Amino acid sequence: MSYLKNTLLAVASIACSALHAQHIVTVSTEGEKGTHATVEKALAEVSKMIDKNGYPLEGIEIRIKDGYYKIEDKIVIGKKLSGTKENPLVIVAENPSKVHLFGGTILDFKKFKKFKASQAGFTLVDEKAASKIKVLDLKKSGLSKSALGKFVKHGYGFEKNPNFTTPAMLWVDGERMRLSRWPNVGELNPYYDSKKQFKGNFSDVEIKGAVSLVDVVSKGEKKKNMWFQNKRFMEQGGGTFKVDFDRGSRWNYASKSKEKIWLDGVLSASWEWEYTQVKEINGKEITMASVQTMV
């Protein structure tokens, strides 16, 4: 996706320097005769033309009309399609600000419904939040569960995980929406104790949107090589720590659902951030499924 974006930026500048390709292939969402619905189909047509007649001396321009175009896979422009320095293959938006390339699915905002506690399958800790929640049936919107990706343990010391995938993200008017979390971003929380966090080494630092542990009950197992293939470590290797709040005990949906609670934070040295699954919450004690050995 980024490859294509960079290509568009590069060729756009070439197009403006008076290189006007004579052979034009058009991409349009309108289904006009002689046009192609996607950039991929336009490139396939160009490839066939070159195979049959060779690369045209006057060059080729793929002109994209206004609209939204979904990119299903990476687009690679090889040597055969590149043309020559004097007459290259040019991919250009007819109106740059009105051509959008995206890799996701556009959702209809009108199909989002009000949240109904009776249908949720869980209880909100803060009932006032109900008025700010909207619900969408993803299956009816054409999205399968596999299209959403999945959460995978990652972070400092856990980078080399071949199973890592980036989960789907929701964007609204160009702004990425955050996953439901507590504390909220920017929230000054009474359960963040800068003196107890990191053994008081950063007691003068005020961190918003976070809480701190107060004691380590069990450090957990030490991570070994090929840790991502170690089922015991991934499911049973996490340590346990104490906090000053019992809010977590009300997140009971995780005990009945395949969706789990994940922790985003620092459990070891101050630079060792990780994103890891919570295995169990008992009152003020939280046990992780796996974790970098806690200190």
Secondary structure, 3 states (H helix, E strand, C coil): CHHHHHHHHHHHHHHCCCCCCCEEEEECCCCCCCCECCHHHHHHHHHHHHHHHCCCCCCEEEEECCEEEECCCCCCCCHHHHECCCCEEEEEECCHHHEEEECCCCCCHHHCEECCHHHHCCCCCCHHHHHHCEECCCCCCCCCHHHHCCCCCEECCCCCCCCCCCCCCCEECCEECCCCCCCCCCCCCCCCCCCCHHHHCCCCCCCCCCCCCCEEEECCCCCCCCHHHCHHHHHHCCCEEECCCCHHHHCHHHHCCCCCCEEEEECCCCCCEEEEEEEEEECCEEEECCCCCCC
